[in-house]
């Protein structure tokens, strides 16, 4: 799924880099607003003047600190799984397939938090480990962070809503969302590669979907098992908080 710079044209990579910056900036604003709370409020009376001035400060809340810790832990796990790459053959040699972890991150810490986690992971991989190109970083963030993370979480909510209150609804929703997140991200990457002239759309789409359909199965199984394990040990999950701790 990691796209190197050599496979994307500048005309394709630069707009994607700008779009990724806008998406990440929006996620930062959304997440930051939920991490901080009003601090101590002081009232100051000026000598010789009538009136008072109220001074308020913003500080990191206890729940915000815990959420940051969860984001770091999820990022470390996603980073470890994404470092295991499967090189794609033929004309796409240099492009890799692997587990994403976007839906998993969204279920644990929230969709916008997941986008930030995925962006941080992809940034470290690109700058430190040369896994994915620097110019292609925007495309990788959009594919794996926005489509795979935020889009995958939206798919989970949609399938969960469609199935209603059935006992198995959430497990099925997680399976579908995790698989779809990988396939959808692969489709986006294929379109970007075709737009850059790296390979014909039909060929690159067939290769990406063939490999990532199988990777998606592993992603779905991993996500369901990981969420079940965390719930067994009562690890706080965003999806459980959102639904009042409902069981899968």
Number of C-alpha atoms within 10 A of each C-alpha: 27 27 27 21 16 13 21 23 17 14 10 16 22 17 13 22 20 12 16 22 16 12 19 20 13 13 17 15 11 13 19 13 10 13 18 17 15 11 13 10 11 12 10 11 12 10 7 6 7 7 9 11 10 9 11 12 11 12 13 14 15 12 13 18 13 13 22 16 13 19 22 15 14 21 21 13 14 21 21 12 13 21 13 12 15 16 16 16 12 9 13 19 10 18 20 21 20 21 27 27 29 30 34 28 33 29 24 24 23 22 28 24 27 29 28 24 26 29 24 17 20 28 21 15 20 20 13 9 11 12 22 24 22 20 21 24 27 25 31 31 29 26 28 31 37 27 25 34 36 24 24 31 28 18 21 26 16 13 18 21 13 12 14 11 10 10 11 13 17 23 20 18 23 27 22 19 31 32 24 25 32 34 24 21 27 29 19 20 25 27 18 23 22 19 16 18 13 17 17 15 16 11 13 23 19 13 18 23 19 13 19 25 17 13 19 26 19 17 27 27 14 17 26 19 13 14 20 16 12 13 16 9 8 9 14 16 20 18 20 16 13 11 9 9 13 10 13 17
